[in-house]
């Protein structure tokens, strides 16, 4: 190790430093809370806009309306 040229060692250190800076920048971008929230929001919107999810939501909403109407009618009959 002692027989290595100091200039080569300096170049290797500079290259490692540059690579580390790129890695830190990449990690900083990936861990950005606003970016993470935007990515999650876009994934949810893509999922919700699929026909299967739209049909499921419509079916559940219809079922909720039916349950509310049935309960309302039962309460009126009990009076």
N, CA, C and O atoms as a Maestro MAE file, in Angstrom:
{
 s_m_m2io_version
 :::
 2.0.0
}

f_m_ct {
 s_m_title
 :::
 protein
 m_atom[316] {
  # First column is atom index #
  i_m_mmod_type
  r_m_x_coord
  r_m_y_coord
  r_m_z_coord
  i_m_residue_number
  s_m_chain_name
  s_m_pdb_residue_name
  s_m_pdb_atom_name
  i_m_atomic_number
  :::
  1 25 0.821 -1.181 0.000 1 A "UNK " " N  " 7
  2 3 0.000 0.000 0.000 1 A "UNK " " CA " 6
  3 2 0.870 1.252 0.000 1 A "UNK " " C  " 6
  4 15 0.484 2.267 -0.579 1 A "UNK " " O  " 8
  5 25 2.035 1.197 0.637 2 A "UNK " " N  " 7
  6 3 2.919 2.354 0.731 2 A "UNK " " CA " 6
  7 2 3.565 2.674 -0.606 2 A "UNK " " C  " 6
  8 15 4.021 3.799 -0.811 2 A "UNK " " O  " 8
  9 25 3.616 1.711 -1.525 3 A "UNK " " N  " 7
  10 3 4.270 1.960 -2.797 3 A "UNK " " CA " 6
  11 2 3.310 2.559 -3.835 3 A "UNK " " C  " 6
  12 15 3.677 2.685 -5.003 3 A "UNK " " O  " 8
  13 25 2.118 2.920 -3.439 4 A "UNK " " N  " 7
  14 3 1.160 3.524 -4.380 4 A "UNK " " CA " 6
  15 2 1.478 5.001 -4.562 4 A "UNK " " C  " 6
  16 15 1.932 5.683 -3.643 4 A "UNK " " O  " 8
  17 25 1.230 5.460 -5.754 5 A "UNK " " N  " 7
  18 3 1.482 6.864 -6.091 5 A "UNK " " CA " 6
  19 2 0.443 7.754 -5.396 5 A "UNK " " C  " 6
  20 15 -0.755 7.499 -5.521 5 A "UNK " " O  " 8
  21 25 0.867 8.773 -4.678 6 A "UNK " " N  " 7
  22 3 -0.069 9.657 -3.977 6 A "UNK " " CA " 6
  23 2 -1.076 10.329 -4.921 6 A "UNK " " C  " 6
  24 15 -2.215 10.586 -4.532 6 A "UNK " " O  " 8
  25 25 -0.663 10.603 -6.131 7 A "UNK " " N  " 7
  26 3 -1.581 11.233 -7.090 7 A "UNK " " CA " 6
  27 2 -2.714 10.277 -7.473 7 A "UNK " " C  " 6
  28 15 -3.863 10.695 -7.618 7 A "UNK " " O  " 8
  29 25 -2.383 8.995 -7.635 8 A "UNK " " N  " 7
  30 3 -3.404 7.987 -7.945 8 A "UNK " " CA " 6
  31 2 -4.375 7.862 -6.773 8 A "UNK " " C  " 6
  32 15 -5.587 7.773 -6.970 8 A "UNK " " O  " 8
  33 25 -3.839 7.855 -5.563 9 A "UNK " " N  " 7
  34 3 -4.689 7.773 -4.368 9 A "UNK " " CA " 6
  35 2 -5.621 8.982 -4.310 9 A "UNK " " C  " 6
  36 15 -6.806 8.846 -4.006 9 A "UNK " " O  " 8
  37 25 -5.077 10.165 -4.604 10 A "UNK " " N  " 7
  38 3 -5.898 11.382 -4.586 10 A "UNK " " CA " 6
  39 2 -7.005 11.299 -5.633 10 A "UNK " " C  " 6
  40 15 -8.141 11.690 -5.362 10 A "UNK " " O  " 8
  41 25 -6.688 10.797 -6.821 11 A "UNK " " N  " 7
  42 3 -7.695 10.656 -7.871 11 A "UNK " " CA " 6
  43 2 -8.782 9.667 -7.451 11 A "UNK " " C  " 6
  44 15 -9.964 9.897 -7.707 11 A "UNK " " O  " 8
  45 25 -8.387 8.569 -6.809 12 A "UNK " " N  " 7
  46 3 -9.366 7.589 -6.338 12 A "UNK " " CA " 6
  47 2 -10.276 8.191 -5.265 12 A "UNK " " C  " 6
  48 15 -11.483 7.951 -5.254 12 A "UNK " " O  " 8
  49 25 -9.681 8.975 -4.368 13 A "UNK " " N  " 7
  50 3 -10.473 9.632 -3.323 13 A "UNK " " CA " 6
  51 2 -11.449 10.626 -3.949 13 A "UNK " " C  " 6
  52 15 -12.611 10.693 -3.548 13 A "UNK " " O  " 8
  53 25 -10.979 11.400 -4.931 14 A "UNK " " N  " 7
  54 3 -11.856 12.362 -5.603 14 A "UNK " " CA " 6
  55 2 -12.996 11.656 -6.333 14 A "UNK " " C  " 6
  56 15 -14.137 12.116 -6.305 14 A "UNK " " O  " 8
  57 25 -12.682 10.538 -6.985 15 A "UNK " " N  " 7
  58 3 -13.717 9.780 -7.685 15 A "UNK " " CA " 6
  59 2 -14.734 9.217 -6.693 15 A "UNK " " C  " 6
  60 15 -15.941 9.260 -6.933 15 A "UNK " " O  " 8
  61 25 -14.232 8.689 -5.578 16 A "UNK " " N  " 7
  62 3 -15.136 8.156 -4.553 16 A "UNK " " CA " 6
  63 2 -16.001 9.266 -3.969 16 A "UNK " " C  " 6
  64 15 -17.187 9.058 -3.716 16 A "UNK " " O  " 8
  65 25 -15.422 10.433 -3.755 17 A "UNK " " N  " 7
  66 3 -16.167 11.579 -3.221 17 A "UNK " " CA " 6
  67 2 -17.267 11.997 -4.201 17 A "UNK " " C  " 6
  68 15 -18.392 12.283 -3.792 17 A "UNK " " O  " 8
  69 25 -16.943 12.029 -5.476 18 A "UNK " " N  " 7
  70 3 -17.936 12.401 -6.487 18 A "UNK " " CA " 6
  71 2 -19.074 11.387 -6.531 18 A "UNK " " C  " 6
  72 15 -20.245 11.757 -6.610 18 A "UNK " " O  " 8
  73 25 -18.722 10.116 -6.480 19 A "UNK " " N  " 7
  74 3 -19.744 9.068 -6.496 19 A "UNK " " CA " 6
  75 2 -20.614 9.150 -5.247 19 A "UNK " " C  " 6
  76 15 -21.830 8.969 -5.321 19 A "UNK " " O  " 8
  77 25 -19.998 9.421 -4.111 20 A "UNK " " N  " 7
  78 3 -20.749 9.560 -2.868 20 A "UNK " " CA " 6
  79 2 -21.708 10.745 -2.950 20 A "UNK " " C  " 6
  80 15 -22.838 10.658 -2.470 20 A "UNK " " O  " 8
  81 25 -21.271 11.842 -3.549 21 A "UNK " " N  " 7
  82 3 -22.138 13.015 -3.703 21 A "UNK " " CA " 6
  83 2 -23.347 12.677 -4.566 21 A "UNK " " C  " 6
  84 15 -24.467 13.081 -4.255 21 A "UNK " " O  " 8
  85 25 -23.124 11.939 -5.646 22 A "UNK " " N  " 7
  86 3 -24.229 11.527 -6.510 22 A "UNK " " CA " 6
  87 2 -25.192 10.625 -5.743 22 A "UNK " " C  " 6
  88 15 -26.409 10.772 -5.853 22 A "UNK " " O  " 8
  89 25 -24.643 9.697 -4.968 23 A "UNK " " N  " 7
  90 3 -25.475 8.785 -4.188 23 A "UNK " " CA " 6
  91 2 -26.304 9.544 -3.158 23 A "UNK " " C  " 6
  92 15 -27.493 9.272 -2.997 23 A "UNK " " O  " 8
  93 25 -25.689 10.488 -2.467 24 A "UNK " " N  " 7
  94 3 -26.413 11.286 -1.470 24 A "UNK " " CA " 6
  95 2 -27.510 12.102 -2.147 24 A "UNK " " C  " 6
  96 15 -28.624 12.186 -1.628 24 A "UNK " " O  " 8
  97 25 -27.214 12.698 -3.285 25 A "UNK " " N  " 7
  98 3 -28.232 13.467 -4.009 25 A "UNK " " CA " 6
  99 2 -29.401 12.577 -4.423 25 A "UNK " " C  " 6
  100 15 -30.560 12.976 -4.309 25 A "UNK " " O  " 8
  101 25 -29.099 11.381 -4.899 26 A "UNK " " N  " 7
  102 3 -30.146 10.443 -5.297 26 A "UNK " " CA " 6
  103 2 -31.007 10.051 -4.106 26 A "UNK " " C  " 6
  104 15 -32.234 10.044 -4.201 26 A "UNK " " O  " 8
  105 25 -30.376 9.727 -2.992 27 A "UNK " " N  " 7
  106 3 -31.128 9.352 -1.792 27 A "UNK " " CA " 6
  107 2 -31.966 10.515 -1.273 27 A "UNK " " C  " 6
  108 15 -33.095 10.318 -0.823 27 A "UNK " " O  " 8
  109 25 -31.423 11.710 -1.334 28 A "UNK " " N  " 7
  110 3 -32.164 12.894 -0.895 28 A "UNK " " CA " 6
  111 2 -33.405 13.092 -1.749 28 A "UNK " " C  " 6
  112 15 -34.475 13.406 -1.229 28 A "UNK " " O  " 8
  113 25 -33.270 12.912 -3.046 29 A "UNK " " N  " 7
  114 3 -34.420 13.060 -3.941 29 A "UNK " " CA " 6
  115 2 -35.459 11.976 -3.675 29 A "UNK " " C  " 6
  116 15 -36.657 12.257 -3.646 29 A "UNK " " O  " 8
  117 25 -35.012 10.757 -3.484 30 A "UNK " " N  " 7
  118 3 -35.946 9.654 -3.232 30 A "UNK " " CA " 6
  119 2 -36.683 9.813 -1.917 30 A "UNK " " C  " 6
  120 15 -37.843 9.415 -1.805 30 A "UNK " " O  " 8
  121 25 -36.030 10.389 -0.923 31 A "UNK " " N  " 7
  122 3 -36.620 10.509 0.411 31 A "UNK " " CA " 6
  123 2 -37.358 11.829 0.616 31 A "UNK " " C  " 6
  124 15 -37.816 12.107 1.725 31 A "UNK " " O  " 8
  125 25 -37.481 12.632 -0.410 32 A "UNK " " N  " 7
  126 3 -38.173 13.908 -0.300 32 A "UNK " " CA " 6
  127 2 -39.646 13.661 0.039 32 A "UNK " " C  " 6
  128 15 -40.346 13.011 -0.737 32 A "UNK " " O  " 8
  129 25 -40.129 14.161 1.176 33 A "UNK " " N  " 7
  130 3 -41.513 13.897 1.589 33 A "UNK " " CA " 6
  131 2 -42.552 14.356 0.567 33 A "UNK " " C  " 6
  132 15 -43.536 13.655 0.330 33 A "UNK " " O  " 8
  133 25 -42.346 15.509 -0.033 34 A "UNK " " N  " 7
  134 3 -43.319 15.989 -1.023 34 A "UNK " " CA " 6
  135 2 -43.356 15.053 -2.227 34 A "UNK " " C  " 6
  136 15 -44.429 14.753 -2.751 34 A "UNK " " O  " 8
  137 25 -42.192 14.595 -2.663 35 A "UNK " " N  " 7
  138 3 -42.136 13.671 -3.800 35 A "UNK " " CA " 6
  139 2 -42.804 12.354 -3.449 35 A "UNK " " C  " 6
  140 15 -43.551 11.799 -4.254 35 A "UNK " " O  " 8
  141 25 -42.538 11.851 -2.248 36 A "UNK " " N  " 7
  142 3 -43.164 10.603 -1.816 36 A "UNK " " CA " 6
  143 2 -44.678 10.745 -1.768 36 A "UNK " " C  " 6
  144 15 -45.401 9.841 -2.187 36 A "UNK " " O  " 8
  145 25 -45.160 11.872 -1.259 37 A "UNK " " N  " 7
  146 3 -46.606 12.103 -1.190 37 A "UNK " " CA " 6
  147 2 -47.203 12.208 -2.589 37 A "UNK " " C  " 6
  148 15 -48.271 11.653 -2.849 37 A "UNK " " O  " 8
  149 25 -46.531 12.905 -3.478 38 A "UNK " " N  " 7
  150 3 -47.022 13.029 -4.852 38 A "UNK " " CA " 6
  151 2 -47.059 11.674 -5.553 38 A "UNK " " C  " 6
  152 15 -48.012 11.369 -6.270 38 A "UNK " " O  " 8
  153 25 -46.027 10.867 -5.347 39 A "UNK " " N  " 7
  154 3 -46.001 9.530 -5.945 39 A "UNK " " CA " 6
  155 2 -47.139 8.668 -5.405 39 A "UNK " " C  " 6
  156 15 -47.810 7.974 -6.170 39 A "UNK " " O  " 8
  157 25 -47.357 8.710 -4.099 40 A "UNK " " N  " 7
  158 3 -48.436 7.926 -3.494 40 A "UNK " " CA " 6
  159 2 -49.788 8.396 -4.018 40 A "UNK " " C  " 6
  160 15 -50.660 7.580 -4.316 40 A "UNK " " O  " 8
  161 25 -49.958 9.693 -4.127 41 A "UNK " " N  " 7
  162 3 -51.217 10.249 -4.624 41 A "UNK " " CA " 6
  163 2 -51.480 9.787 -6.056 41 A "UNK " " C  " 6
  164 15 -52.598 9.393 -6.386 41 A "UNK " " O  " 8
  165 25 -50.462 9.835 -6.900 42 A "UNK " " N  " 7
  166 3 -50.660 9.426 -8.294 42 A "UNK " " CA " 6
  167 2 -50.958 7.933 -8.399 42 A "UNK " " C  " 6
  168 15 -51.758 7.519 -9.238 42 A "UNK " " O  " 8
  169 25 -50.317 7.115 -7.548 43 A "UNK " " N  " 7
  170 3 -50.615 5.675 -7.568 43 A "UNK " " CA " 6
  171 2 -52.051 5.408 -7.135 43 A "UNK " " C  " 6
  172 15 -52.734 4.572 -7.726 43 A "UNK " " O  " 8
  173 25 -52.508 6.113 -6.109 44 A "UNK " " N  " 7
  174 3 -53.888 5.932 -5.639 44 A "UNK " " CA " 6
  175 2 -54.869 6.378 -6.713 44 A "UNK " " C  " 6
  176 15 -55.863 5.698 -6.967 44 A "UNK " " O  " 8
  177 25 -54.599 7.513 -7.344 45 A "UNK " " N  " 7
  178 3 -55.492 7.991 -8.397 45 A "UNK " " CA " 6
  179 2 -55.544 7.019 -9.569 45 A "UNK " " C  " 6
  180 15 -56.608 6.803 -10.149 45 A "UNK " " O  " 8
  181 25 -54.412 6.437 -9.917 46 A "UNK " " N  " 7
  182 3 -54.403 5.442 -10.992 46 A "UNK " " CA " 6
  183 2 -55.238 4.232 -10.604 46 A "UNK " " C  " 6
  184 15 -55.986 3.698 -11.423 46 A "UNK " " O  " 8
  185 25 -55.111 3.802 -9.364 47 A "UNK " " N  " 7
  186 3 -55.873 2.645 -8.898 47 A "UNK " " CA " 6
  187 2 -57.361 2.948 -8.870 47 A "UNK " " C  " 6
  188 15 -58.171 2.131 -9.308 47 A "UNK " " O  " 8
  189 25 -57.728 4.116 -8.359 48 A "UNK " " N  " 7
  190 3 -59.140 4.472 -8.220 48 A "UNK " " CA " 6
  191 2 -59.799 4.649 -9.580 48 A "UNK " " C  " 6
  192 15 -61.000 4.417 -9.718 48 A "UNK " " O  " 8
  193 25 -59.047 5.050 -10.566 49 A "UNK " " N  " 7
  194 3 -59.622 5.293 -11.885 49 A "UNK " " CA " 6
  195 2 -59.759 4.030 -12.736 49 A "UNK " " C  " 6
  196 15 -60.135 4.118 -13.905 49 A "UNK " " O  " 8
  197 25 -59.464 2.876 -12.181 50 A "UNK " " N  " 7
  198 3 -59.668 1.643 -12.940 50 A "UNK " " CA " 6
  199 2 -61.151 1.278 -12.907 50 A "UNK " " C  " 6
  200 15 -61.830 1.549 -11.917 50 A "UNK " " O  " 8
  201 25 -61.656 0.669 -13.972 51 A "UNK " " N  " 7
  202 3 -63.077 0.315 -14.022 51 A "UNK " " CA " 6
  203 2 -63.519 -0.598 -12.872 51 A "UNK " " C  " 6
  204 15 -64.627 -0.450 -12.358 51 A "UNK " " O  " 8
  205 25 -62.676 -1.523 -12.475 52 A "UNK " " N  " 7
  206 3 -63.055 -2.448 -11.399 52 A "UNK " " CA " 6
  207 2 -63.282 -1.705 -10.091 52 A "UNK " " C  " 6
  208 15 -64.242 -1.987 -9.374 52 A "UNK " " O  " 8
  209 25 -62.411 -0.765 -9.778 53 A "UNK " " N  " 7
  210 3 -62.558 -0.005 -8.529 53 A "UNK " " CA " 6
  211 2 -63.769 0.912 -8.615 53 A "UNK " " C  " 6
  212 15 -64.508 1.053 -7.641 53 A "UNK " " O  " 8
  213 25 -63.979 1.532 -9.760 54 A "UNK " " N  " 7
  214 3 -65.153 2.396 -9.919 54 A "UNK " " CA " 6
  215 2 -66.437 1.596 -9.723 54 A "UNK " " C  " 6
  216 15 -67.361 2.064 -9.058 54 A "UNK " " O  " 8
  217 25 -66.504 0.404 -10.290 55 A "UNK " " N  " 7
  218 3 -67.692 -0.432 -10.139 55 A "UNK " " CA " 6
  219 2 -67.875 -0.849 -8.687 55 A "UNK " " C  " 6
  220 15 -69.000 -0.871 -8.187 55 A "UNK " " O  " 8
  221 25 -66.799 -1.176 -8.015 56 A "UNK " " N  " 7
  222 3 -66.876 -1.574 -6.610 56 A "UNK " " CA " 6
  223 2 -67.369 -0.421 -5.749 56 A "UNK " " C  " 6
  224 15 -68.231 -0.608 -4.890 56 A "UNK " " O  " 8
  225 25 -66.831 0.759 -5.972 57 A "UNK " " N  " 7
  226 3 -67.256 1.932 -5.202 57 A "UNK " " CA " 6
  227 2 -68.733 2.225 -5.461 57 A "UNK " " C  " 6
  228 15 -69.476 2.536 -4.530 57 A "UNK " " O  " 8
  229 25 -69.152 2.130 -6.697 58 A "UNK " " N  " 7
  230 3 -70.561 2.361 -7.019 58 A "UNK " " CA " 6
  231 2 -71.445 1.317 -6.344 58 A "UNK " " C  " 6
  232 15 -72.510 1.650 -5.824 58 A "UNK " " O  " 8
  233 25 -71.016 0.071 -6.348 59 A "UNK " " N  " 7
  234 3 -71.787 -0.988 -5.692 59 A "UNK " " CA " 6
  235 2 -71.894 -0.775 -4.196 59 A "UNK " " C  " 6
  236 15 -72.969 -0.945 -3.621 59 A "UNK " " O  " 8
  237 25 -70.807 -0.409 -3.565 60 A "UNK " " N  " 7
  238 3 -70.823 -0.157 -2.116 60 A "UNK " " CA " 6
  239 2 -71.706 1.044 -1.804 60 A "UNK " " C  " 6
  240 15 -72.472 1.018 -0.840 60 A "UNK " " O  " 8
  241 25 -71.604 2.091 -2.610 61 A "UNK " " N  " 7
  242 3 -72.445 3.273 -2.391 61 A "UNK " " CA " 6
  243 2 -73.920 2.911 -2.534 61 A "UNK " " C  " 6
  244 15 -74.749 3.356 -1.741 61 A "UNK " " O  " 8
  245 25 -74.245 2.116 -3.533 62 A "UNK " " N  " 7
  246 3 -75.629 1.668 -3.704 62 A "UNK " " CA " 6
  247 2 -76.108 0.849 -2.528 62 A "UNK " " C  " 6
  248 15 -77.242 1.012 -2.076 62 A "UNK " " O  " 8
  249 25 -75.268 -0.022 -2.031 63 A "UNK " " N  " 7
  250 3 -75.621 -0.842 -0.873 63 A "UNK " " CA " 6
  251 2 -75.857 0.024 0.360 63 A "UNK " " C  " 6
  252 15 -76.791 -0.225 1.122 63 A "UNK " " O  " 8
  253 25 -75.031 1.024 0.557 64 A "UNK " " N  " 7
  254 3 -75.204 1.935 1.696 64 A "UNK " " CA " 6
  255 2 -76.540 2.666 1.586 64 A "UNK " " C  " 6
  256 15 -77.246 2.817 2.583 64 A "UNK " " O  " 8
  257 25 -76.886 3.116 0.398 65 A "UNK " " N  " 7
  258 3 -78.168 3.799 0.198 65 A "UNK " " CA " 6
  259 2 -79.324 2.859 0.517 65 A "UNK " " C  " 6
  260 15 -80.280 3.262 1.179 65 A "UNK " " O  " 8
  261 25 -79.252 1.624 0.060 66 A "UNK " " N  " 7
  262 3 -80.310 0.645 0.336 66 A "UNK " " CA " 6
  263 2 -80.438 0.409 1.836 66 A "UNK " " C  " 6
  264 15 -81.554 0.378 2.355 66 A "UNK " " O  " 8
  265 25 -79.342 0.245 2.534 67 A "UNK " " N  " 7
  266 3 -79.381 0.011 3.982 67 A "UNK " " CA " 6
  267 2 -79.999 1.211 4.697 67 A "UNK " " C  " 6
  268 15 -80.800 1.032 5.615 67 A "UNK " " O  " 8
  269 25 -79.650 2.406 4.301 68 A "UNK " " N  " 7
  270 3 -80.209 3.608 4.930 68 A "UNK " " CA " 6
  271 2 -81.714 3.688 4.690 68 A "UNK " " C  " 6
  272 15 -82.473 3.991 5.611 68 A "UNK " " O  " 8
  273 25 -82.147 3.422 3.473 69 A "UNK " " N  " 7
  274 3 -83.579 3.468 3.159 69 A "UNK " " CA " 6
  275 2 -84.334 2.415 3.953 69 A "UNK " " C  " 6
  276 15 -85.399 2.707 4.496 69 A "UNK " " O  " 8
  277 25 -83.810 1.203 4.035 70 A "UNK " " N  " 7
  278 3 -84.475 0.126 4.780 70 A "UNK " " CA " 6
  279 2 -84.576 0.495 6.253 70 A "UNK " " C  " 6
  280 15 -85.633 0.304 6.855 70 A "UNK " " O  " 8
  281 25 -83.538 1.003 6.837 71 A "UNK " " N  " 7
  282 3 -83.579 1.407 8.253 71 A "UNK " " CA " 6
  283 2 -84.581 2.536 8.474 71 A "UNK " " C  " 6
  284 15 -85.323 2.530 9.456 71 A "UNK " " O  " 8
  285 25 -84.599 3.487 7.575 72 A "UNK " " N  " 7
  286 3 -85.534 4.599 7.698 72 A "UNK " " CA " 6
  287 2 -86.972 4.094 7.650 72 A "UNK " " C  " 6
  288 15 -87.803 4.518 8.453 72 A "UNK " " O  " 8
  289 25 -87.268 3.200 6.725 73 A "UNK " " N  " 7
  290 3 -88.632 2.660 6.604 73 A "UNK " " CA " 6
  291 2 -89.017 1.837 7.828 73 A "UNK " " C  " 6
  292 15 -90.156 1.911 8.289 73 A "UNK " " O  " 8
  293 25 -88.086 1.060 8.356 74 A "UNK " " N  " 7
  294 3 -88.380 0.267 9.556 74 A "UNK " " CA " 6
  295 2 -88.687 1.172 10.742 74 A "UNK " " C  " 6
  296 15 -89.593 0.884 11.525 74 A "UNK " " O  " 8
  297 25 -87.958 2.237 10.877 75 A "UNK " " N  " 7
  298 3 -88.201 3.162 11.992 75 A "UNK " " CA " 6
  299 2 -89.560 3.834 11.855 75 A "UNK " " C  " 6
  300 15 -90.251 4.057 12.849 75 A "UNK " " O  " 8
  301 25 -89.938 4.153 10.635 76 A "UNK " " N  " 7
  302 3 -91.254 4.781 10.414 76 A "UNK " " CA " 6
  303 2 -92.372 3.801 10.731 76 A "UNK " " C  " 6
  304 15 -93.410 4.203 11.256 76 A "UNK " " O  " 8
  305 25 -92.180 2.518 10.419 77 A "UNK " " N  " 7
  306 3 -93.214 1.512 10.683 77 A "UNK " " CA " 6
  307 2 -93.372 1.249 12.171 77 A "UNK " " C  " 6
  308 15 -94.465 0.904 12.621 77 A "UNK " " O  " 8
  309 25 -92.312 1.403 12.937 78 A "UNK " " N  " 7
  310 3 -92.365 1.145 14.370 78 A "UNK " " CA " 6
  311 2 -93.087 2.259 15.123 78 A "UNK " " C  " 6
  312 15 -93.475 2.041 16.270 78 A "UNK " " O  " 8
  313 25 -93.278 3.394 14.562 79 A "UNK " " N  " 7
  314 3 -93.941 4.512 15.244 79 A "UNK " " CA " 6
  315 2 -95.404 4.350 15.292 79 A "UNK " " C  " 6
  316 15 -96.103 5.207 15.832 79 A "UNK " " O  " 8
  :::
 }
 m_bond[315] {
  # First column is bond index #
  i_m_from
  i_m_to
  i_m_order
  :::
  1 1 2 1
  2 2 3 1
  3 3 4 2
  4 3 5 1
  5 5 6 1
  6 6 7 1
  7 7 8 2
  8 7 9 1
  9 9 10 1
  10 10 11 1
  11 11 12 2
  12 11 13 1
  13 13 14 1
  14 14 15 1
  15 15 16 2
  16 15 17 1
  17 17 18 1
  18 18 19 1
  19 19 20 2
  20 19 21 1
  21 21 22 1
  22 22 23 1
  23 23 24 2
  24 23 25 1
  25 25 26 1
  26 26 27 1
  27 27 28 2
  28 27 29 1
  29 29 30 1
  30 30 31 1
  31 31 32 2
  32 31 33 1
  33 33 34 1
  34 34 35 1
  35 35 36 2
  36 35 37 1
  37 37 38 1
  38 38 39 1
  39 39 40 2
  40 39 41 1
  41 41 42 1
  42 42 43 1
  43 43 44 2
  44 43 45 1
  45 45 46 1
  46 46 47 1
  47 47 48 2
  48 47 49 1
  49 49 50 1
  50 50 51 1
  51 51 52 2
  52 51 53 1
  53 53 54 1
  54 54 55 1
  55 55 56 2
  56 55 57 1
  57 57 58 1
  58 58 59 1
  59 59 60 2
  60 59 61 1
  61 61 62 1
  62 62 63 1
  63 63 64 2
  64 63 65 1
  65 65 66 1
  66 66 67 1
  67 67 68 2
  68 67 69 1
  69 69 70 1
  70 70 71 1
  71 71 72 2
  72 71 73 1
  73 73 74 1
  74 74 75 1
  75 75 76 2
  76 75 77 1
  77 77 78 1
  78 78 79 1
  79 79 80 2
  80 79 81 1
  81 81 82 1
  82 82 83 1
  83 83 84 2
  84 83 85 1
  85 85 86 1
  86 86 87 1
  87 87 88 2
  88 87 89 1
  89 89 90 1
  90 90 91 1
  91 91 92 2
  92 91 93 1
  93 93 94 1
  94 94 95 1
  95 95 96 2
  96 95 97 1
  97 97 98 1
  98 98 99 1
  99 99 100 2
  100 99 101 1
  101 101 102 1
  102 102 103 1
  103 103 104 2
  104 103 105 1
  105 105 106 1
  106 106 107 1
  107 107 108 2
  108 107 109 1
  109 109 110 1
  110 110 111 1
  111 111 112 2
  112 111 113 1
  113 113 114 1
  114 114 115 1
  115 115 116 2
  116 115 117 1
  117 117 118 1
  118 118 119 1
  119 119 120 2
  120 119 121 1
  121 121 122 1
  122 122 123 1
  123 123 124 2
  124 123 125 1
  125 125 126 1
  126 126 127 1
  127 127 128 2
  128 127 129 1
  129 129 130 1
  130 130 131 1
  131 131 132 2
  132 131 133 1
  133 133 134 1
  134 134 135 1
  135 135 136 2
  136 135 137 1
  137 137 138 1
  138 138 139 1
  139 139 140 2
  140 139 141 1
  141 141 142 1
  142 142 143 1
  143 143 144 2
  144 143 145 1
  145 145 146 1
  146 146 147 1
  147 147 148 2
  148 147 149 1
  149 149 150 1
  150 150 151 1
  151 151 152 2
  152 151 153 1
  153 153 154 1
  154 154 155 1
  155 155 156 2
  156 155 157 1
  157 157 158 1
  158 158 159 1
  159 159 160 2
  160 159 161 1
  161 161 162 1
  162 162 163 1
  163 163 164 2
  164 163 165 1
  165 165 166 1
  166 166 167 1
  167 167 168 2
  168 167 169 1
  169 169 170 1
  170 170 171 1
  171 171 172 2
  172 171 173 1
  173 173 174 1
  174 174 175 1
  175 175 176 2
  176 175 177 1
  177 177 178 1
  178 178 179 1
  179 179 180 2
  180 179 181 1
  181 181 182 1
  182 182 183 1
  183 183 184 2
  184 183 185 1
  185 185 186 1
  186 186 187 1
  187 187 188 2
  188 187 189 1
  189 189 190 1
  190 190 191 1
  191 191 192 2
  192 191 193 1
  193 193 194 1
  194 194 195 1
  195 195 196 2
  196 195 197 1
  197 197 198 1
  198 198 199 1
  199 199 200 2
  200 199 201 1
  201 201 202 1
  202 202 203 1
  203 203 204 2
  204 203 205 1
  205 205 206 1
  206 206 207 1
  207 207 208 2
  208 207 209 1
  209 209 210 1
  210 210 211 1
  211 211 212 2
  212 211 213 1
  213 213 214 1
  214 214 215 1
  215 215 216 2
  216 215 217 1
  217 217 218 1
  218 218 219 1
  219 219 220 2
  220 219 221 1
  221 221 222 1
  222 222 223 1
  223 223 224 2
  224 223 225 1
  225 225 226 1
  226 226 227 1
  227 227 228 2
  228 227 229 1
  229 229 230 1
  230 230 231 1
  231 231 232 2
  232 231 233 1
  233 233 234 1
  234 234 235 1
  235 235 236 2
  236 235 237 1
  237 237 238 1
  238 238 239 1
  239 239 240 2
  240 239 241 1
  241 241 242 1
  242 242 243 1
  243 243 244 2
  244 243 245 1
  245 245 246 1
  246 246 247 1
  247 247 248 2
  248 247 249 1
  249 249 250 1
  250 250 251 1
  251 251 252 2
  252 251 253 1
  253 253 254 1
  254 254 255 1
  255 255 256 2
  256 255 257 1
  257 257 258 1
  258 258 259 1
  259 259 260 2
  260 259 261 1
  261 261 262 1
  262 262 263 1
  263 263 264 2
  264 263 265 1
  265 265 266 1
  266 266 267 1
  267 267 268 2
  268 267 269 1
  269 269 270 1
  270 270 271 1
  271 271 272 2
  272 271 273 1
  273 273 274 1
  274 274 275 1
  275 275 276 2
  276 275 277 1
  277 277 278 1
  278 278 279 1
  279 279 280 2
  280 279 281 1
  281 281 282 1
  282 282 283 1
  283 283 284 2
  284 283 285 1
  285 285 286 1
  286 286 287 1
  287 287 288 2
  288 287 289 1
  289 289 290 1
  290 290 291 1
  291 291 292 2
  292 291 293 1
  293 293 294 1
  294 294 295 1
  295 295 296 2
  296 295 297 1
  297 297 298 1
  298 298 299 1
  299 299 300 2
  300 299 301 1
  301 301 302 1
  302 302 303 1
  303 303 304 2
  304 303 305 1
  305 305 306 1
  306 306 307 1
  307 307 308 2
  308 307 309 1
  309 309 310 1
  310 310 311 1
  311 311 312 2
  312 311 313 1
  313 313 314 1
  314 314 315 1
  315 315 316 2
  :::
 }
}
